[in-house]
Amino acid sequence: MNDEQFAALRAAAADGIDTGWLTATSDGDGFDLEVPDATYHGLTERELREAARRHREYVTEWYFWAELAPDAPDRRAFLQWLEAGDDQTVAERRDRLTDGVVREWGQLRIRVQTVEVGRRAYEVRHVDDADERVEGLDVHTDPLDARDIAKSDDDGRYRPLSTAPTLQSGWVFVDLTPAEVVRTVDTFYPATIANWHREREGELDVSHWRETMARQTGIYGVVETWDRGEGHDHVEWVAEACCADSQCLKRREWQYDGDTDLDADGGDGVFPCREPCSLVVSAARRWTRLEGEQPQTYEFELTPSEKEQVEAIVDAVADGRVDEIREGDFRDGANRWRARYLRAKRMPDGDLCGVETERDDED
């Protein structure tokens, strides 16, 4: 315990300290101090200093949360969650933090460790880089650097959805303060800490599908007319297509409306999704227009294997597995050479099996 920490303890005792594991008060004539294994009454300032040094682990723990951690309830709760020590004593938490505690937040791997008495340092990296040495990664210390990292995936493609599981790897943020680690996470995944905390407090303001669509205007107003059609649930299809763990790391909490849940799985993410995002709304607008088309009957001639191949191609694209299929794996229907062979055979002029698409109008 240093002089700065003791001065803070002495000043705060005047207003009273009660953390559950450290109590300190001052009535002007002396100080009272209580920790789990000792109680003191009527201490002089010198005696208070001696007692505080004797039980420094409690004083320094109080100092961290009182003076170094952010005051905002959501940020403080997040930092406590990172330490995963709600049911542990101060001594148990101290021992774990000496070795370092790791938690995952989406695709972020966050490590918190005690670097000196009463202080923590945080490291943030991609979960895929868990075993990489710091020297082998691009090192950052400014939380705002996360903005550039989050813009594109490992192939340099733009990421329109910040919570998509496509965050590029190969970087690390080191020696972050409590405020800096919160800012880094917020930059990678905006508003996720705040919404996570609101949910924990029972205060998450969910905006379900119908009320969200009712707010759409202009070119997006057409989505409001898209309802639960008899025999084909459009909104279920939207949720299944867009809101799975493979597409978004949020856990969908919005439903069709306050009284009607969706059957589609909402995902297992640690932070919630409180309303259909702008990307879902944009996709739904396009699908609304497509669903407005009148069905046509087409007749194609395909072998059984070719039919299964078309299905395999759709599955591979929908699940994002196209790049995983080896060129020499001709058993996979979505193999690139097999797809090119099918195109050469069944689409020589661009139309599947030579059958033209019939449209009443063009979009």
Secondary structure, DSSP 8 states (H G I E B T S, - for coil): --HHHHHHHHHHHTT-EE-SS-EEEE-SS-EEEEETTEEEEEE-HHHHHHHHHHTHHHHHHHHIIIIIS-SSHHHHHHHHHHHT-TTS-HHHHHHHHHH-EEEEETTEEEEEEEEETTEEEEEEEEGGGTTS-GGGSEEE--GGGHHHHHTB-TTS-B-S-TTSS----SEEEEEE-HHHHHHHHHHHSTTHHHHHHHHHTT------HHHHHHT--GGGGGGGG---BTTB-HHHHHHHHHSSTTT-SSEE---SBTTB--SS-----SSEE-S--HHHHHHHHHHHHHHTS----------HHHHHHHHHHHHHHHTT-GGGS-TT-TTSTT-HHHHHHHHHHH-TTSSGGG-----SS--
